[in-house]
């Protein structure tokens, strides 16, 4: 594998667009469930951005059982480097802002509906 192909596989795709969060909403004020959603969302975005590198490793690992540790080491390193480049603090903040925006929209939706009295 030449250096250009290796670098192309290690370079993640474009980041996901995130909404701007109102300054009065603190990103640290998330519930445990929302933090788990942030982690899952970040993982989904990372897998989408590093799909080529993950596919490259997967194709190699499909051919081996125990030998995958030795035979696919370069493939694994390329995949891990791509994931390392994607999983940054900025990406975590982007995922948090998406979750906070969802929560804010949900609250606004609930407030816009008329209240039912018994």
C-alpha positions, 0 to 999 in steps of 0.5 A: 500500500502506498503512502497516499492510499494510507493517508486517504484511509486515515483521513476522516470524512467531513464533520457533521453539521451541528446546531448553534446552542443558545448561551443560556443552555449549559452543555454540562447540564445533561442527564445520564441518559442524554450523555449516553445518547451523546456517546452513541451519536459520537460513535455513529458519526465516527463510524460514518466518517471512517467507513472506508478505513473500517471496511479496509480492516473488515475485509482483511479480518474476514479472511483470518481467525486467530491470525488476524492479530498479526496479519491485519495489524497495519489495517487495524492501525489505519482504522484506529488512526482514523478513529483517533483523528475523529474522536476529539473534544470538538466532536464531543461538543458537537454531539452534545450540542445536537442533543441539547438542540433536540431537548430544546426543540422537545421542550418548545414542542411541549410548551406549544401544545395546549394543556389538557385539564382533566 
